[in-house]
Amino acid sequence: MVAFFSHYFLHLWIFTENKKMKIVIDEKIPYIADALAGMGNEVVSLPGVAITNAHLRDAEALFVRTRTMCNASLLAGTAVRFIGTATIGYDHIDSDYCACNGVKWTNAAGCNADAVLQYVQAVVYEWAAERGHGIEGLTLGIVGVGEIGSRVAQWARSAGLRLLLNDPPRASRGEEGFVSLDVIAKECDIITFHPTLSKSGLFPSYHLADEAFFVQMKRCSLFINASRGPVVDNNALLKAMERNPALDVVLDVWEGEPDINLSLLNKVYIGTPHIAGYSAEGKMNATNMVLRAFADFFGCVDRLPSLSLPAPEVPQVVASSLSSALLKIYSPKWDSATLKANPQSFEDLRNNYNLRREPSAFDIKIQPQKC
């Protein structure tokens, strides 16, 4: 422990003496390279999957996304003392290794919650419009009621949906208002998944939606997964769709990404390449959050730049209803059509996604149509 703190203060002294710090970043994290370079650092940008142990030998900080596995094989023998993942998920970080080796890590919890909410809203409104019915009075089941699930719940209440919530970790702490997964499967018209991914512990979420879950899911008309691919057993889901061709399925995340099940892709109502959280605002939030944690750790908050986004090119949206306005801003059908036409380009579509803007960036004017 003494050695760790000595090492920490050595790095703090080096930084404050303005010696360049080498930092390796995933090249697809927007806005961060210029910010770090502007703080006087040497920045090496690489594809996330291409970052190796050799790149990190003399690097003191590392910024990644989910495609970089931060474990002993990547980190052993390197100078890395700080890892920032510009993502909500962190199952790609070996937290035990980091704790035992004095590596501070942070994720960007909640950074893209509003972006995923935008995706879910757009999915539901698109589905309702195409199927020719409203959503008021339908029962929505939310599995995982954290940063994202809570926002989805808040919107759903205002939209007139009946809610059933499932979150075993929160229920175990004595919080009320949650139901079992069985109840979600049996009673909901729409089900959306938002848990974190875990394979162990008290509440593992790996294959949370399994064959038994889908056998019980007789009332559901719209099933959404915008959390992590392995939360849903994709083979079991495909069987459920074959049993019930009327079931509409929306998948933004898939088992085996980027090598996804093409039979499943061809059957889903909407299939997108893991971009539900890919808004410009969400990315900016993530970058600001990991930069702040980096600056706190190395004691350089005074050099932290202020990052912000410009207004959209067309800042005003006029529509006859809120749902129409939201679909003018973003429709997931656009991304779905692209992926279905180019399934082999999953990773390229994800890595080079044209970041959309969130509704908060626009001046939305509702002008109901006159009879």
Steps between C-alpha positions, in 0.01 A plus 500: 500500500785741584657420164173578325463843662866581435447412135182708489667814638797449267261510204323803645833683534606409146172631360503826689857560383357506144690197379312343213293198600445230240134407467353231274141546381246314291489710183119481491448691824394841368628835623763352732825501300517877455397558862779281637759637258396851596581415861860431396491121457636267236190329357512174304173415321438140396206277406364357825553138396858575393626635835765263637723462802794636299314828434452549874852432629566869566141628496362625829135529398269307270161600360287224347159381392350153541711332231826527700536227764686661791648199678838361606594410146458863390624678813771288667839669501365831368508845655120535485355638822170637371236355266197693385234314305271738316211257544238409756593131490824383657503121467804543272704622798654246738424691819672242721826532307477880516436499876797270565737701280421858591315587180218751543214453256177683434203461270253760378188386684186657360683685222271380222184434698306767310628363167373150582170652616479676162557165327230323705252782446563497126465120485169503687354794307612353165349164592170653616469709183574207269271261685222757507428531872582725791714411800291654778375229734748235385714333766873562473745279685844645577773256602784690666394832651826690530599823325344396169207293626396783734489748213298259289259458791459875542416544132266198498294637788458832322398313182222316682654155514444264792835404651644180646858524623757229565829572678612227745803696636278794593226273636759321718582833666139529617376731226137445408310500173677212323361175360657170400628423152218245467242775548674713237490209252135419562336843529677747272409619150845657455821387672829690497828381654750736666708306758878502519669178387634266768570127496549453873402649835162503667314622194660376178340642186660272242215339300249662732251466217535127437276232350289475817442876489389495137268203554311710757499808276161452334350851521802703385479661156825700508827380654801736522860442608724807505719393792764232428469215253554201733222617734270332248551142382488572127431138403208482742370830364517370143299193601243725669464702179452183299225389741336843488553677166290795623763591763689817404858501625743792517867422561774758524737256672581143402681194623829450318537857373609583238431150361127501557234240425380584148183293535409709801589825323274409209205434733520798736272799454792737561867400524777754559879473553531580873436873455202568730721720718684663210387861516736796480380606845559154645852485359577849625370407846721190506810693392441772758446243776817298435707816446381635835591175676840506329562860608394424858733201516805681363426833669459714188142623517619853434607392150177320417342644182132583476340294224159575348299429185379747237132538420360264232513626141119515501418590860118497484264206451132560424257208525139418575587298812792427729533148362517636144760756607718234662485284187596800286811537714585130494345179370674168579359363174776692319775316687316169477471518122872570472601208723265253330645597163858476628516250789867430435572867578369491859826624657561760233144634532545524874847654494416755233149584614378850416418611854141616523379793711263459792160675522637740761718657229196616302228760532194275464172666397180295507233626259199264506342444162172684448190293431 
